Amino acid sequence: MISNLLFSSLNEFFDRVPLGRIFNRLSKDLNSIDNNIPNYFSNTLVFAFFGLTNVVVVLVVAPVYVFLPIIVFYITCCYFLHRYTSAPQRDLTRLEGFTKSPIVSCFTEILSGVTTVRCYNVKEMFFQKNCSKINENKKPVMFRKAC
């Protein structure tokens, strides 16, 4: 993405796309790389260890001709579970992104008018408003983590 940004035409791309949107996208991508790749790597190692342990236990307990159908069944189940859960994961990630922008806009609104908020003593109203938007954002996050 960075190479595409560097080699894009100045007149066409940067005139149409605001810099805030570009920085937001870059920071989101870098944040997902920094946070998600170590988790994916550790989960892969844990699942590989569990899978290898299961294979060793089945090989010790059962004869080889029993082991092959079990592996085929296991791989088939994993494939169908992945197909079943990937679409909801994608949709919940999209919903999480949609519900994040009202939080940011509410927070910037509060920051820009902090003196007015304090003057009229409506801190609690804005606090509740921001908390409700955060709760709406956390619903798809919790559902995505539960899948």
BELMO-V786997 format. One record per residue. N is the residue number from 0. RES is the residue in one small letter. BURIAL is # if it has 24 or more other ideal C-beta (glycine too) atoms within 12 Angstrom, else .. Layout:
((N,RES,BURIAL) (N,RES,BURIAL))
This chain:
((0,m,.) (1,i,.) (2,s,.) (3,n,.) (4,l,.) (5,l,.) (6,f,.) (7,s,.) (8,s,.) (9,l,.) (10,n,.) (11,e,.) (12,f,.) (13,f,.) (14,d,.) (15,r,.) (16,v,.) (17,p,.) (18,l,.) (19,g,.) (20,r,.) (21,i,.) (22,f,.) (23,n,.) (24,r,.) (25,l,.) (26,s,.) (27,k,.) (28,d,.) (29,l,.) (30,n,.) (31,s,.) (32,i,.) (33,d,.) (34,n,.) (35,n,.) (36,i,.) (37,p,.) (38,n,.) (39,y,.) (40,f,.) (41,s,.) (42,n,.) (43,t,.) (44,l,.) (45,v,.) (46,f,.) (47,a,.) (48,f,.) (49,f,.) (50,g,.) (51,l,.) (52,t,.) (53,n,.) (54,v,.) (55,v,.) (56,v,.) (57,v,.) (58,l,.) (59,v,.) (60,v,.) (61,a,.) (62,p,.) (63,v,.) (64,y,.) (65,v,.) (66,f,.) (67,l,.) (68,p,.) (69,i,.) (70,i,.) (71,v,.) (72,f,.) (73,y,.) (74,i,.) (75,t,.) (76,c,.) (77,c,.) (78,y,.) (79,f,.) (80,l,.) (81,h,.) (82,r,.) (83,y,.) (84,t,.) (85,s,.) (86,a,.) (87,p,.) (88,q,.) (89,r,.) (90,d,.) (91,l,#) (92,t,.) (93,r,.) (94,l,.) (95,e,#) (96,g,.) (97,f,.) (98,t,#) (99,k,#) (100,s,.) (101,p,.) (102,i,#) (103,v,.) (104,s,.) (105,c,#) (106,f,.) (107,t,.) (108,e,.) (109,i,#) (110,l,.) (111,s,.) (112,g,.) (113,v,.) (114,t,.) (115,t,.) (116,v,.) (117,r,.) (118,c,.) (119,y,.) (120,n,.) (121,v,.) (122,k,.) (123,e,.) (124,m,.) (125,f,#) (126,f,.) (127,q,.) (128,k,.) (129,n,#) (130,c,.) (131,s,.) (132,k,#) (133,i,.) (134,n,.) (135,e,.) (136,n,#) (137,k,.) (138,k,.) (139,p,#) (140,v,.) (141,m,.) (142,f,.) (143,r,.) (144,k,.) (145,a,.) (146,c,.))
